[in-house]
Amino acid sequence: MRTFFISIALLAVSMVAKAQSVESIFEQFKNHENVEVVDVPKELLALGLKSSGNKDAQKWADKIDHLRVLSLDDATEATSKEFQKAVERLNWKGYNEMIKVNSEGSKVRIMTQGTDEIIKRLVIYSIDEGECAFVVIDGNIAPKDIDGIIEGTTSK
């Protein structure tokens, strides 16, 4: 009986070990052929947003600390499928689902990490007919700011 419990414990540990983190997705795919990684630190992001001339963009300069994008648009089908499986294995503990869309072969998911007042991390991934993207935004973002962006882009 004790062997049975030890086996169950080892199985549980191995399942947790297979779960991936957001950072591991970037590590796993950054060296794949035709995969692009863009890593923009706060200073460069602030410079770009402040010089854009767009007042809404300038507001974001102080709120975003780090932006990372993983684009698999030109990756092989095998790499895209591997990416989809890796995202499905992600450990989303501590994240809240903001948006989930599964429609006609397209999947979009927006996850947040933080409190009701401040979002510390925003994770967006999109899979659409072999084109995949994974975006991570770290910072101090108010949920109302995100609502404003969504309203602004969908009402036009």
PEZI-V971969 format. One record per residue. N is the residue number from 1. BURIAL is # if it has 9 or more other ideal C-beta (glycine too) atoms within 8 Angstrom, else .. D_CENTER is the distance of its C-alpha to the mean C-alpha in Angstrom with 1 decimal. Layout:
n->N burial->BURIAL d_center->D_CENTER
n->N burial->BURIAL d_center->D_CENTER
This chain:
n->1 burial->. d_center->42.5
n->2 burial->. d_center->41.0
n->3 burial->. d_center->39.8
n->4 burial->. d_center->38.0
n->5 burial->. d_center->36.1
n->6 burial->. d_center->35.3
n->7 burial->. d_center->34.0
n->8 burial->. d_center->31.8
n->9 burial->. d_center->30.4
n->10 burial->. d_center->29.7
n->11 burial->. d_center->27.9
n->12 burial->. d_center->25.7
n->13 burial->. d_center->24.9
n->14 burial->. d_center->24.1
n->15 burial->. d_center->21.8
n->16 burial->. d_center->19.8
n->17 burial->. d_center->19.9
n->18 burial->. d_center->18.3
n->19 burial-># d_center->15.2
n->20 burial-># d_center->12.4
n->21 burial->. d_center->10.2
n->22 burial-># d_center->6.8
n->23 burial->. d_center->9.4
n->24 burial-># d_center->11.3
n->25 burial-># d_center->9.2
n->26 burial-># d_center->9.8
n->27 burial->. d_center->13.3
n->28 burial->. d_center->14.1
n->29 burial-># d_center->13.5
n->30 burial-># d_center->14.4
n->31 burial->. d_center->18.0
n->32 burial-># d_center->18.1
n->33 burial->. d_center->20.4
n->34 burial-># d_center->19.2
n->35 burial-># d_center->15.6
n->36 burial-># d_center->14.7
n->37 burial-># d_center->12.7
n->38 burial->. d_center->12.9
n->39 burial->. d_center->12.9
n->40 burial-># d_center->14.4
n->41 burial->. d_center->16.1
n->42 burial->. d_center->17.3
n->43 burial->. d_center->20.8
n->44 burial->. d_center->20.0
n->45 burial-># d_center->17.6
n->46 burial-># d_center->20.3
n->47 burial->. d_center->22.9
n->48 burial-># d_center->21.4
n->49 burial-># d_center->20.7
n->50 burial->. d_center->24.1
n->51 burial->. d_center->25.9
n->52 burial->. d_center->24.5
n->53 burial->. d_center->27.2
n->54 burial->. d_center->24.9
n->55 burial->. d_center->25.5
n->56 burial->. d_center->22.3
n->57 burial-># d_center->20.3
n->58 burial-># d_center->22.5
n->59 burial-># d_center->21.7
n->60 burial-># d_center->18.1
n->61 burial-># d_center->19.4
n->62 burial->. d_center->20.2
n->63 burial-># d_center->17.2
n->64 burial-># d_center->14.4
n->65 burial->. d_center->14.7
n->66 burial-># d_center->12.2
n->67 burial-># d_center->10.0
n->68 burial-># d_center->8.5
n->69 burial-># d_center->8.2
n->70 burial-># d_center->8.9
n->71 burial-># d_center->11.3
n->72 burial-># d_center->13.4
n->73 burial->. d_center->15.7
n->74 burial->. d_center->18.7
n->75 burial-># d_center->18.0
n->76 burial->. d_center->20.5
n->77 burial->. d_center->20.4
n->78 burial->. d_center->20.5
n->79 burial-># d_center->17.4
n->80 burial-># d_center->15.5
n->81 burial->. d_center->16.8
n->82 burial-># d_center->16.0
n->83 burial-># d_center->12.3
n->84 burial-># d_center->12.5
n->85 burial->. d_center->14.5
n->86 burial-># d_center->12.2
n->87 burial-># d_center->9.3
n->88 burial->. d_center->12.2
n->89 burial-># d_center->13.3
n->90 burial-># d_center->10.3
n->91 burial->. d_center->12.0
n->92 burial->. d_center->10.6
n->93 burial->. d_center->13.7
n->94 burial->. d_center->13.5
n->95 burial-># d_center->10.8
n->96 burial->. d_center->12.1
n->97 burial-># d_center->11.4
n->98 burial->. d_center->12.0
n->99 burial->. d_center->12.2
n->100 burial->. d_center->12.7
n->101 burial->. d_center->14.6
n->102 burial->. d_center->16.4
n->103 burial->. d_center->19.1
n->104 burial->. d_center->21.3
n->105 burial->. d_center->19.1
n->106 burial-># d_center->15.9
n->107 burial-># d_center->12.9
n->108 burial-># d_center->10.4
n->109 burial-># d_center->8.4
n->110 burial-># d_center->7.3
n->111 burial-># d_center->7.2
n->112 burial-># d_center->8.9
n->113 burial-># d_center->10.7
n->114 burial-># d_center->14.1
n->115 burial->. d_center->17.3
n->116 burial->. d_center->18.8
n->117 burial->. d_center->19.8
n->118 burial->. d_center->17.0
n->119 burial-># d_center->13.2
n->120 burial->. d_center->12.3
n->121 burial-># d_center->8.5
n->122 burial-># d_center->6.4
n->123 burial-># d_center->2.8
n->124 burial-># d_center->4.0
n->125 burial-># d_center->5.3
n->126 burial-># d_center->9.0
n->127 burial-># d_center->11.9
n->128 burial-># d_center->15.3
n->129 burial->. d_center->18.4
n->130 burial->. d_center->17.2
n->131 burial-># d_center->15.0
n->132 burial-># d_center->11.4
n->133 burial-># d_center->8.5
n->134 burial-># d_center->4.9
n->135 burial-># d_center->4.3
n->136 burial-># d_center->4.3
n->137 burial-># d_center->7.5
n->138 burial-># d_center->10.0
n->139 burial-># d_center->13.3
n->140 burial->. d_center->15.7
n->141 burial-># d_center->15.0
n->142 burial-># d_center->17.4
n->143 burial-># d_center->16.4
n->144 burial->. d_center->19.3
n->145 burial-># d_center->17.9
n->146 burial-># d_center->15.0
n->147 burial->. d_center->17.8
n->148 burial->. d_center->19.9
n->149 burial-># d_center->17.5
n->150 burial->. d_center->17.1
n->151 burial->. d_center->20.9
n->152 burial-># d_center->21.7
n->153 burial->. d_center->19.9
n->154 burial->. d_center->21.1
n->155 burial->. d_center->24.6
n->156 burial->. d_center->25.6
